Amino acid sequence: MTSEYIPRQLILLVHPPANECCEFCRLPQDSQAAAFHIDHVWPKSRGGACDADNLALLCIACSLRKAAKT
């Protein structure tokens, strides 16, 4: 998965620590057809940085529930 907002090198840093599971609910990526999202833990709209410490791998449901919240 690539994103116009998150450089590919940062995306590659997020996947290994997450063990390909949603970092909120721990759902494994391989049990889902849709690709997980790389989400800003502290939203960019609230001043969050686009760095590896502020990114998390989230399943679609958790990503949609979180939206621009912290």
PyMOL Python script that loads the backbone (N, CA, C, O; Angstrom):
from pymol import cmd

cmd.read_pdbstr("""\
ATOM      1  N   MET A   1       0.849  -1.182   0.000  1.00  0.00           N
ATOM      2  CA  MET A   1       0.000   0.000   0.000  1.00  0.00           C
ATOM      3  C   MET A   1       0.887   1.234   0.000  1.00  0.00           C
ATOM      4  O   MET A   1       1.843   1.311   0.771  1.00  0.00           O
ATOM      5  N   THR A   2       0.581   2.195  -0.851  1.00  0.00           N
ATOM      6  CA  THR A   2       1.315   3.458  -0.842  1.00  0.00           C
ATOM      7  C   THR A   2       0.338   4.583  -0.546  1.00  0.00           C
ATOM      8  O   THR A   2      -0.877   4.425  -0.667  1.00  0.00           O
ATOM      9  N   SER A   3       0.881   5.695  -0.166  1.00  0.00           N
ATOM     10  CA  SER A   3       0.067   6.846   0.181  1.00  0.00           C
ATOM     11  C   SER A   3       0.745   8.109  -0.304  1.00  0.00           C
ATOM     12  O   SER A   3       1.970   8.219  -0.268  1.00  0.00           O
ATOM     13  N   GLU A   4      -0.051   9.059  -0.757  1.00  0.00           N
ATOM     14  CA  GLU A   4       0.534  10.330  -1.166  1.00  0.00           C
ATOM     15  C   GLU A   4       0.956  11.153   0.060  1.00  0.00           C
ATOM     16  O   GLU A   4       1.727  12.103  -0.077  1.00  0.00           O
ATOM     17  N   TYR A   5       0.471  10.806   1.233  1.00  0.00           N
ATOM     18  CA  TYR A   5       0.777  11.568   2.439  1.00  0.00           C
ATOM     19  C   TYR A   5       1.898  10.957   3.270  1.00  0.00           C
ATOM     20  O   TYR A   5       2.562  11.672   4.019  1.00  0.00           O
ATOM     21  N   ILE A   6       2.120   9.670   3.155  1.00  0.00           N
ATOM     22  CA  ILE A   6       3.123   8.985   3.958  1.00  0.00           C
ATOM     23  C   ILE A   6       4.166   8.378   3.028  1.00  0.00           C
ATOM     24  O   ILE A   6       3.828   7.525   2.207  1.00  0.00           O
ATOM     25  N   PRO A   7       5.417   8.793   3.136  1.00  0.00           N
ATOM     26  CA  PRO A   7       6.456   8.240   2.268  1.00  0.00           C
ATOM     27  C   PRO A   7       6.581   6.716   2.443  1.00  0.00           C
ATOM     28  O   PRO A   7       6.424   6.189   3.544  1.00  0.00           O
ATOM     29  N   ARG A   8       6.861   6.044   1.356  1.00  0.00           N
ATOM     30  CA  ARG A   8       6.954   4.584   1.362  1.00  0.00           C
ATOM     31  C   ARG A   8       7.955   4.070   2.399  1.00  0.00           C
ATOM     32  O   ARG A   8       7.698   3.052   3.042  1.00  0.00           O
ATOM     33  N   GLN A   9       9.088   4.751   2.574  1.00  0.00           N
ATOM     34  CA  GLN A   9      10.077   4.282   3.544  1.00  0.00           C
ATOM     35  C   GLN A   9       9.517   4.277   4.963  1.00  0.00           C
ATOM     36  O   GLN A   9       9.914   3.443   5.776  1.00  0.00           O
ATOM     37  N   LEU A  10       8.602   5.192   5.273  1.00  0.00           N
ATOM     38  CA  LEU A  10       7.964   5.182   6.593  1.00  0.00           C
ATOM     39  C   LEU A  10       6.956   4.048   6.704  1.00  0.00           C
ATOM     40  O   LEU A  10       6.854   3.409   7.752  1.00  0.00           O
ATOM     41  N   ILE A  11       6.218   3.796   5.643  1.00  0.00           N
ATOM     42  CA  ILE A  11       5.247   2.697   5.641  1.00  0.00           C
ATOM     43  C   ILE A  11       5.958   1.376   5.934  1.00  0.00           C
ATOM     44  O   ILE A  11       5.457   0.547   6.694  1.00  0.00           O
ATOM     45  N   LEU A  12       7.117   1.190   5.330  1.00  0.00           N
ATOM     46  CA  LEU A  12       7.865  -0.053   5.537  1.00  0.00           C
ATOM     47  C   LEU A  12       8.350  -0.198   6.978  1.00  0.00           C
ATOM     48  O   LEU A  12       8.559  -1.319   7.440  1.00  0.00           O
ATOM     49  N   LEU A  13       8.531   0.899   7.690  1.00  0.00           N
ATOM     50  CA  LEU A  13       8.949   0.855   9.093  1.00  0.00           C
ATOM     51  C   LEU A  13       7.809   0.477  10.034  1.00  0.00           C
ATOM     52  O   LEU A  13       8.055  -0.009  11.138  1.00  0.00           O
ATOM     53  N   VAL A  14       6.560   0.695   9.609  1.00  0.00           N
ATOM     54  CA  VAL A  14       5.400   0.453  10.474  1.00  0.00           C
ATOM     55  C   VAL A  14       5.013  -1.020  10.488  1.00  0.00           C
ATOM     56  O   VAL A  14       4.631  -1.537  11.538  1.00  0.00           O
ATOM     57  N   HIS A  15       5.101  -1.702   9.367  1.00  0.00           N
ATOM     58  CA  HIS A  15       4.619  -3.083   9.280  1.00  0.00           C
ATOM     59  C   HIS A  15       5.342  -4.076  10.202  1.00  0.00           C
ATOM     60  O   HIS A  15       4.655  -4.816  10.906  1.00  0.00           O
ATOM     61  N   PRO A  16       6.681  -4.142  10.246  1.00  0.00           N
ATOM     62  CA  PRO A  16       7.316  -5.157  11.102  1.00  0.00           C
ATOM     63  C   PRO A  16       6.959  -5.071  12.590  1.00  0.00           C
ATOM     64  O   PRO A  16       6.636  -6.104  13.176  1.00  0.00           O
ATOM     65  N   PRO A  17       6.999  -3.897  13.234  1.00  0.00           N
ATOM     66  CA  PRO A  17       6.649  -3.865  14.657  1.00  0.00           C
ATOM     67  C   PRO A  17       5.199  -4.268  14.930  1.00  0.00           C
ATOM     68  O   PRO A  17       4.888  -4.785  16.003  1.00  0.00           O
ATOM     69  N   ALA A  18       4.325  -4.035  13.970  1.00  0.00           N
ATOM     70  CA  ALA A  18       2.911  -4.371  14.151  1.00  0.00           C
ATOM     71  C   ALA A  18       2.652  -5.856  13.928  1.00  0.00           C
ATOM     72  O   ALA A  18       1.560  -6.340  14.226  1.00  0.00           O
ATOM     73  N   ASN A  19       3.637  -6.586  13.411  1.00  0.00           N
ATOM     74  CA  ASN A  19       3.467  -8.013  13.109  1.00  0.00           C
ATOM     75  C   ASN A  19       2.271  -8.273  12.204  1.00  0.00           C
ATOM     76  O   ASN A  19       1.602  -9.300  12.317  1.00  0.00           O
ATOM     77  N   GLU A  20       2.012  -7.329  11.305  1.00  0.00           N
ATOM     78  CA  GLU A  20       0.911  -7.442  10.346  1.00  0.00           C
ATOM     79  C   GLU A  20      -0.443  -7.609  11.035  1.00  0.00           C
ATOM     80  O   GLU A  20      -1.335  -8.278  10.513  1.00  0.00           O
ATOM     81  N   CYS A  21      -0.589  -6.993  12.214  1.00  0.00           N
ATOM     82  CA  CYS A  21      -1.860  -6.998  12.945  1.00  0.00           C
ATOM     83  C   CYS A  21      -2.273  -5.560  13.218  1.00  0.00           C
ATOM     84  O   CYS A  21      -1.431  -4.668  13.324  1.00  0.00           O
ATOM     85  N   CYS A  22      -3.587  -5.343  13.333  1.00  0.00           N
ATOM     86  CA  CYS A  22      -4.087  -4.021  13.715  1.00  0.00           C
ATOM     87  C   CYS A  22      -3.520  -3.684  15.088  1.00  0.00           C
ATOM     88  O   CYS A  22      -3.599  -4.496  16.010  1.00  0.00           O
ATOM     89  N   GLU A  23      -2.957  -2.505  15.225  1.00  0.00           N
ATOM     90  CA  GLU A  23      -2.347  -2.115  16.496  1.00  0.00           C
ATOM     91  C   GLU A  23      -3.374  -1.729  17.555  1.00  0.00           C
ATOM     92  O   GLU A  23      -3.012  -1.517  18.713  1.00  0.00           O
ATOM     93  N   PHE A  24      -4.643  -1.634  17.182  1.00  0.00           N
ATOM     94  CA  PHE A  24      -5.696  -1.347  18.161  1.00  0.00           C
ATOM     95  C   PHE A  24      -6.382  -2.637  18.611  1.00  0.00           C
ATOM     96  O   PHE A  24      -6.398  -2.938  19.804  1.00  0.00           O
ATOM     97  N   CYS A  25      -6.949  -3.404  17.674  1.00  0.00           N
ATOM     98  CA  CYS A  25      -7.737  -4.592  18.034  1.00  0.00           C
ATOM     99  C   CYS A  25      -6.982  -5.904  17.850  1.00  0.00           C
ATOM    100  O   CYS A  25      -7.492  -6.957  18.235  1.00  0.00           O
ATOM    101  N   ARG A  26      -5.765  -5.871  17.265  1.00  0.00           N
ATOM    102  CA  ARG A  26      -4.896  -7.028  17.040  1.00  0.00           C
ATOM    103  C   ARG A  26      -5.408  -8.003  15.985  1.00  0.00           C
ATOM    104  O   ARG A  26      -4.917  -9.130  15.917  1.00  0.00           O
ATOM    105  N   LEU A  27      -6.374  -7.609  15.163  1.00  0.00           N
ATOM    106  CA  LEU A  27      -6.858  -8.428  14.060  1.00  0.00           C
ATOM    107  C   LEU A  27      -5.713  -8.651  13.076  1.00  0.00           C
ATOM    108  O   LEU A  27      -5.059  -7.683  12.688  1.00  0.00           O
ATOM    109  N   PRO A  28      -5.444  -9.902  12.654  1.00  0.00           N
ATOM    110  CA  PRO A  28      -4.359 -10.140  11.705  1.00  0.00           C
ATOM    111  C   PRO A  28      -4.729  -9.718  10.278  1.00  0.00           C
ATOM    112  O   PRO A  28      -5.841  -9.970   9.812  1.00  0.00           O
ATOM    113  N   GLN A  29      -3.782  -9.074   9.598  1.00  0.00           N
ATOM    114  CA  GLN A  29      -4.001  -8.633   8.222  1.00  0.00           C
ATOM    115  C   GLN A  29      -4.336  -9.805   7.316  1.00  0.00           C
ATOM    116  O   GLN A  29      -5.173  -9.663   6.425  1.00  0.00           O
ATOM    117  N   ASP A  30      -3.709 -10.961   7.515  1.00  0.00           N
ATOM    118  CA  ASP A  30      -3.932 -12.086   6.602  1.00  0.00           C
ATOM    119  C   ASP A  30      -5.335 -12.684   6.711  1.00  0.00           C
ATOM    120  O   ASP A  30      -5.699 -13.532   5.896  1.00  0.00           O
ATOM    121  N   SER A  31      -6.136 -12.262   7.705  1.00  0.00           N
ATOM    122  CA  SER A  31      -7.516 -12.731   7.810  1.00  0.00           C
ATOM    123  C   SER A  31      -8.492 -11.799   7.087  1.00  0.00           C
ATOM    124  O   SER A  31      -9.700 -12.038   7.093  1.00  0.00           O
ATOM    125  N   GLN A  32      -7.975 -10.748   6.469  1.00  0.00           N
ATOM    126  CA  GLN A  32      -8.813  -9.736   5.827  1.00  0.00           C
ATOM    127  C   GLN A  32      -8.478  -9.588   4.350  1.00  0.00           C
ATOM    128  O   GLN A  32      -7.319  -9.713   3.956  1.00  0.00           O
ATOM    129  N   ALA A  33      -9.481  -9.325   3.543  1.00  0.00           N
ATOM    130  CA  ALA A  33      -9.261  -9.102   2.114  1.00  0.00           C
ATOM    131  C   ALA A  33      -8.739  -7.688   1.846  1.00  0.00           C
ATOM    132  O   ALA A  33      -7.919  -7.486   0.949  1.00  0.00           O
ATOM    133  N   ALA A  34      -9.210  -6.719   2.616  1.00  0.00           N
ATOM    134  CA  ALA A  34      -8.819  -5.323   2.408  1.00  0.00           C
ATOM    135  C   ALA A  34      -7.494  -5.031   3.103  1.00  0.00           C
ATOM    136  O   ALA A  34      -7.231  -5.527   4.199  1.00  0.00           O
ATOM    137  N   ALA A  35      -6.670  -4.226   2.455  1.00  0.00           N
ATOM    138  CA  ALA A  35      -5.388  -3.824   3.049  1.00  0.00           C
ATOM    139  C   ALA A  35      -5.622  -2.895   4.231  1.00  0.00           C
ATOM    140  O   ALA A  35      -6.504  -2.037   4.193  1.00  0.00           O
ATOM    141  N   PHE A  36      -4.826  -3.071   5.278  1.00  0.00           N
ATOM    142  CA  PHE A  36      -4.914  -2.206   6.444  1.00  0.00           C
ATOM    143  C   PHE A  36      -4.405  -0.809   6.106  1.00  0.00           C
ATOM    144  O   PHE A  36      -3.665  -0.623   5.139  1.00  0.00           O
ATOM    145  N   HIS A  37      -4.802   0.157   6.901  1.00  0.00           N
ATOM    146  CA  HIS A  37      -4.398   1.553   6.719  1.00  0.00           C
ATOM    147  C   HIS A  37      -3.197   1.868   7.604  1.00  0.00           C
ATOM    148  O   HIS A  37      -3.040   1.304   8.687  1.00  0.00           O
ATOM    149  N   ILE A  38      -2.365   2.767   7.130  1.00  0.00           N
ATOM    150  CA  ILE A  38      -1.340   3.364   7.974  1.00  0.00           C
ATOM    151  C   ILE A  38      -1.946   4.677   8.466  1.00  0.00           C
ATOM    152  O   ILE A  38      -2.277   5.556   7.671  1.00  0.00           O
ATOM    153  N   ASP A  39      -2.084   4.796   9.763  1.00  0.00           N
ATOM    154  CA  ASP A  39      -2.802   5.916  10.350  1.00  0.00           C
ATOM    155  C   ASP A  39      -1.867   6.755  11.212  1.00  0.00           C
ATOM    156  O   ASP A  39      -0.948   6.226  11.838  1.00  0.00           O
ATOM    157  N   HIS A  40      -2.102   8.060  11.242  1.00  0.00           N
ATOM    158  CA  HIS A  40      -1.378   8.962  12.143  1.00  0.00           C
ATOM    159  C   HIS A  40      -2.024   8.849  13.526  1.00  0.00           C
ATOM    160  O   HIS A  40      -3.205   9.161  13.680  1.00  0.00           O
ATOM    161  N   VAL A  41      -1.269   8.411  14.524  1.00  0.00           N
ATOM    162  CA  VAL A  41      -1.787   8.281  15.886  1.00  0.00           C
ATOM    163  C   VAL A  41      -2.274   9.644  16.371  1.00  0.00           C
ATOM    164  O   VAL A  41      -3.408   9.781  16.830  1.00  0.00           O
ATOM    165  N   TRP A  42      -1.413  10.638  16.265  1.00  0.00           N
ATOM    166  CA  TRP A  42      -1.805  12.024  16.536  1.00  0.00           C
ATOM    167  C   TRP A  42      -2.071  12.622  15.161  1.00  0.00           C
ATOM    168  O   TRP A  42      -1.129  12.813  14.392  1.00  0.00           O
ATOM    169  N   PRO A  43      -3.339  12.927  14.823  1.00  0.00           N
ATOM    170  CA  PRO A  43      -3.701  13.338  13.467  1.00  0.00           C
ATOM    171  C   PRO A  43      -2.901  14.538  12.942  1.00  0.00           C
ATOM    172  O   PRO A  43      -2.573  15.461  13.688  1.00  0.00           O
ATOM    173  N   LYS A  44      -2.601  14.497  11.653  1.00  0.00           N
ATOM    174  CA  LYS A  44      -1.917  15.629  11.017  1.00  0.00           C
ATOM    175  C   LYS A  44      -2.736  16.905  11.178  1.00  0.00           C
ATOM    176  O   LYS A  44      -2.176  17.992  11.318  1.00  0.00           O
ATOM    177  N   SER A  45      -4.068  16.771  11.158  1.00  0.00           N
ATOM    178  CA  SER A  45      -4.940  17.940  11.290  1.00  0.00           C
ATOM    179  C   SER A  45      -4.812  18.595  12.666  1.00  0.00           C
ATOM    180  O   SER A  45      -5.249  19.729  12.866  1.00  0.00           O
ATOM    181  N   ARG A  46      -4.211  17.872  13.610  1.00  0.00           N
ATOM    182  CA  ARG A  46      -3.994  18.410  14.961  1.00  0.00           C
ATOM    183  C   ARG A  46      -2.515  18.600  15.248  1.00  0.00           C
ATOM    184  O   ARG A  46      -2.098  18.687  16.403  1.00  0.00           O
ATOM    185  N   GLY A  47      -1.727  18.662  14.180  1.00  0.00           N
ATOM    186  CA  GLY A  47      -0.305  18.938  14.323  1.00  0.00           C
ATOM    187  C   GLY A  47       0.585  17.712  14.446  1.00  0.00           C
ATOM    188  O   GLY A  47       1.773  17.838  14.742  1.00  0.00           O
ATOM    189  N   GLY A  48       0.026  16.524  14.221  1.00  0.00           N
ATOM    190  CA  GLY A  48       0.814  15.294  14.313  1.00  0.00           C
ATOM    191  C   GLY A  48       1.874  15.213  13.224  1.00  0.00           C
ATOM    192  O   GLY A  48       1.649  15.627  12.086  1.00  0.00           O
ATOM    193  N   ALA A  49       3.015  14.682  13.584  1.00  0.00           N
ATOM    194  CA  ALA A  49       4.127  14.549  12.642  1.00  0.00           C
ATOM    195  C   ALA A  49       3.943  13.323  11.749  1.00  0.00           C
ATOM    196  O   ALA A  49       3.265  12.360  12.109  1.00  0.00           O
ATOM    197  N   CYS A  50       4.558  13.390  10.598  1.00  0.00           N
ATOM    198  CA  CYS A  50       4.564  12.250   9.686  1.00  0.00           C
ATOM    199  C   CYS A  50       5.908  11.541   9.874  1.00  0.00           C
ATOM    200  O   CYS A  50       6.797  11.611   9.026  1.00  0.00           O
ATOM    201  N   ASP A  51       6.022  10.846  11.035  1.00  0.00           N
ATOM    202  CA  ASP A  51       7.238  10.077  11.308  1.00  0.00           C
ATOM    203  C   ASP A  51       6.835   8.717  11.880  1.00  0.00           C
ATOM    204  O   ASP A  51       5.688   8.517  12.279  1.00  0.00           O
ATOM    205  N   ALA A  52       7.780   7.798  11.914  1.00  0.00           N
ATOM    206  CA  ALA A  52       7.489   6.409  12.303  1.00  0.00           C
ATOM    207  C   ALA A  52       6.885   6.307  13.703  1.00  0.00           C
ATOM    208  O   ALA A  52       6.072   5.417  13.953  1.00  0.00           O
ATOM    209  N   ASP A  53       7.263   7.192  14.614  1.00  0.00           N
ATOM    210  CA  ASP A  53       6.731   7.144  15.982  1.00  0.00           C
ATOM    211  C   ASP A  53       5.268   7.561  16.066  1.00  0.00           C
ATOM    212  O   ASP A  53       4.612   7.306  17.076  1.00  0.00           O
ATOM    213  N   ASN A  54       4.750   8.198  15.019  1.00  0.00           N
ATOM    214  CA  ASN A  54       3.367   8.673  15.027  1.00  0.00           C
ATOM    215  C   ASN A  54       2.492   7.888  14.048  1.00  0.00           C
ATOM    216  O   ASN A  54       1.390   8.332  13.726  1.00  0.00           O
ATOM    217  N   LEU A  55       2.952   6.743  13.573  1.00  0.00           N
ATOM    218  CA  LEU A  55       2.189   5.955  12.616  1.00  0.00           C
ATOM    219  C   LEU A  55       1.818   4.601  13.208  1.00  0.00           C
ATOM    220  O   LEU A  55       2.583   4.012  13.973  1.00  0.00           O
ATOM    221  N   ALA A  56       0.636   4.119  12.845  1.00  0.00           N
ATOM    222  CA  ALA A  56       0.171   2.815  13.323  1.00  0.00           C
ATOM    223  C   ALA A  56      -0.547   2.097  12.192  1.00  0.00           C
ATOM    224  O   ALA A  56      -1.184   2.722  11.344  1.00  0.00           O
ATOM    225  N   LEU A  57      -0.432   0.770  12.193  1.00  0.00           N
ATOM    226  CA  LEU A  57      -1.129  -0.072  11.237  1.00  0.00           C
ATOM    227  C   LEU A  57      -2.500  -0.399  11.819  1.00  0.00           C
ATOM    228  O   LEU A  57      -2.592  -1.004  12.888  1.00  0.00           O
ATOM    229  N   LEU A  58      -3.567  -0.003  11.122  1.00  0.00           N
ATOM    230  CA  LEU A  58      -4.923  -0.217  11.621  1.00  0.00           C
ATOM    231  C   LEU A  58      -5.781  -0.954  10.606  1.00  0.00           C
ATOM    232  O   LEU A  58      -5.663  -0.734   9.401  1.00  0.00           O
ATOM    233  N   CYS A  59      -6.656  -1.841  11.113  1.00  0.00           N
ATOM    234  CA  CYS A  59      -7.636  -2.473  10.236  1.00  0.00           C
ATOM    235  C   CYS A  59      -8.628  -1.389   9.787  1.00  0.00           C
ATOM    236  O   CYS A  59      -8.667  -0.294  10.347  1.00  0.00           O
ATOM    237  N   ILE A  60      -9.403  -1.711   8.793  1.00  0.00           N
ATOM    238  CA  ILE A  60     -10.348  -0.729   8.240  1.00  0.00           C
ATOM    239  C   ILE A  60     -11.324  -0.243   9.315  1.00  0.00           C
ATOM    240  O   ILE A  60     -11.571   0.958   9.429  1.00  0.00           O
ATOM    241  N   ALA A  61     -11.881  -1.167  10.102  1.00  0.00           N
ATOM    242  CA  ALA A  61     -12.873  -0.782  11.116  1.00  0.00           C
ATOM    243  C   ALA A  61     -12.280   0.175  12.147  1.00  0.00           C
ATOM    244  O   ALA A  61     -12.895   1.190  12.471  1.00  0.00           O
ATOM    245  N   CYS A  62     -11.095  -0.137  12.664  1.00  0.00           N
ATOM    246  CA  CYS A  62     -10.471   0.735  13.662  1.00  0.00           C
ATOM    247  C   CYS A  62     -10.089   2.084  13.055  1.00  0.00           C
ATOM    248  O   CYS A  62     -10.234   3.123  13.699  1.00  0.00           O
ATOM    249  N   SER A  63      -9.606   2.063  11.828  1.00  0.00           N
ATOM    250  CA  SER A  63      -9.234   3.308  11.163  1.00  0.00           C
ATOM    251  C   SER A  63     -10.449   4.217  10.976  1.00  0.00           C
ATOM    252  O   SER A  63     -10.367   5.424  11.201  1.00  0.00           O
ATOM    253  N   LEU A  64     -11.564   3.637  10.566  1.00  0.00           N
ATOM    254  CA  LEU A  64     -12.779   4.444  10.364  1.00  0.00           C
ATOM    255  C   LEU A  64     -13.333   4.952  11.689  1.00  0.00           C
ATOM    256  O   LEU A  64     -13.809   6.085  11.760  1.00  0.00           O
ATOM    257  N   ARG A  65     -13.279   4.130  12.749  1.00  0.00           N
ATOM    258  CA  ARG A  65     -13.750   4.574  14.058  1.00  0.00           C
ATOM    259  C   ARG A  65     -12.879   5.699  14.598  1.00  0.00           C
ATOM    260  O   ARG A  65     -13.386   6.659  15.178  1.00  0.00           O
ATOM    261  N   LYS A  66     -11.579   5.581  14.408  1.00  0.00           N
ATOM    262  CA  LYS A  66     -10.665   6.586  14.927  1.00  0.00           C
ATOM    263  C   LYS A  66     -10.804   7.909  14.190  1.00  0.00           C
ATOM    264  O   LYS A  66     -10.860   8.966  14.819  1.00  0.00           O
ATOM    265  N   ALA A  67     -10.859   7.860  12.879  1.00  0.00           N
ATOM    266  CA  ALA A  67     -10.946   9.060  12.052  1.00  0.00           C
ATOM    267  C   ALA A  67      -9.859  10.047  12.442  1.00  0.00           C
ATOM    268  O   ALA A  67      -8.691   9.664  12.515  1.00  0.00           O
ATOM    269  N   ALA A  68     -10.203  11.315  12.698  1.00  0.00           N
ATOM    270  CA  ALA A  68      -9.213  12.340  13.047  1.00  0.00           C
ATOM    271  C   ALA A  68      -9.126  12.552  14.554  1.00  0.00           C
ATOM    272  O   ALA A  68      -8.700  13.613  15.012  1.00  0.00           O
ATOM    273  N   LYS A  69      -9.533  11.540  15.329  1.00  0.00           N
ATOM    274  CA  LYS A  69      -9.430  11.635  16.782  1.00  0.00           C
ATOM    275  C   LYS A  69      -8.058  11.145  17.222  1.00  0.00           C
ATOM    276  O   LYS A  69      -7.338  10.508  16.453  1.00  0.00           O
ATOM    277  N   THR A  70      -7.703  11.449  18.471  1.00  0.00           N
ATOM    278  CA  THR A  70      -6.424  10.979  19.005  1.00  0.00           C
ATOM    279  C   THR A  70      -6.627   9.729  19.830  1.00  0.00           C
ATOM    280  O   THR A  70      -5.665   9.180  20.366  1.00  0.00           O
TER     281      THR A  70
END
""", "prot")
cmd.dss("prot")
cmd.show_as("cartoon", "prot")
cmd.util.cbc("prot")
cmd.orient("prot")
